[in-house]
Amino acid sequence: MTNILGDMTPSRFLDQHWQRVPLLVRGALRDLTTAMTSADLIDLAMDADVESRIIAHHGADSRWEMRQGPFLRDDFRSMPEVDWTLLVQAVDLWVPRTRSILQHFDFLPPWRLDDIMASYAVEGGSVGPHFDQYDVFLLQVEGRRRWQIGAACPPDSALLADCDLSLLADFRPQQEWLLEPGDMLYLPPRIAHWGVAETPCITYSVGFRSPTLADMLGDLAIELSAQGNVEHYFDPRLTPEMAGTTIHQAFVEQAKRQLHDLIDDDALIAEWFARFMTAAKYPSLVDRTGERRAARINGRRYQNGDDLD
């Protein structure tokens, strides 16, 4: 099997690049037998169950516009020849044969995978300068896309005002690469980047899920409640001086200690974490047997091994 990291070993990649430094790999995967066409992606974007978006840049007034699917055929017929992108989420769910791409990432835990997003962009198409909170491998499938890479962004980076997208207000590129079919770019979380199609092109984004800690705590709280946990807060040893309207630091320390003790259970956390990190991204699309539904797009059913032609 082709090493998608080129001449770099998985151990070296994980040690030097994973969640640290971007990496460009020329010719990472040239023979993409699972590649989809723009027509395939447009068909998927017309299905109500498929998550899709169109992002357009109006150069005359520097305005960005995002529209959510599902779309109609006429929506695409009315699009201009330049400066827009179609994004389709979870093509690995809808078109199972695309999942074979994931075998090239066997040096990473499979449960960390989020999905494969496919984007089709006309010339000048882009989603704007931004950063993601997760690791992503950008695999160029068709055409050419120019990527500009900036510095790591703090969570409170300034964003464009009056914009539906979370785009950076001040993007300063430090590196620039032109990707051609088969090339791949790895980007760690929070690295500023901006990709612009130089020709009509298709790019696969293999993303790895990274939930917020707040979401994790919220889900853990639901798990504890479901298990019937009835532990309640109780005070530290009180003194008359602690009766004021200002909350004494001892109360804060007590709450912190009790919460820590509540979750200081390796078996509990291990079971919850496994369930949380492997939960289906689209639970409504999983039938009672746990099998993912195949997609019905314009009368065609896409199943394992089926062609899209």
Secondary structure, 3 states (H helix, E strand, C coil): CCCCCCCCCHHHHHHHCCCCCCEEECCCCCCCCCCCCHHHHHHHHCCCCCCEEEEEEECCCCEEEEEECCCCHHHHHCCCCECEEEEECCHHHHCHHHHHHHHHHCCCCHHHEEEEEEEEECECCCCCCECCCCEEEEEEEECCEEEEEEEECCCCCCECCCCCCCCECCCCCCEEEEECCCCEEEECCCEEEEEEECCCEEEEEEEECCCCHHHHHHHHHHHHHHCCCCCCCCCCCCCHHHHCCCCCHHHHHHHHHHHHHHHCCHHHHHHHHHHHHCCCCCHHHECCCCCECCEEECCEEECCCCCCC
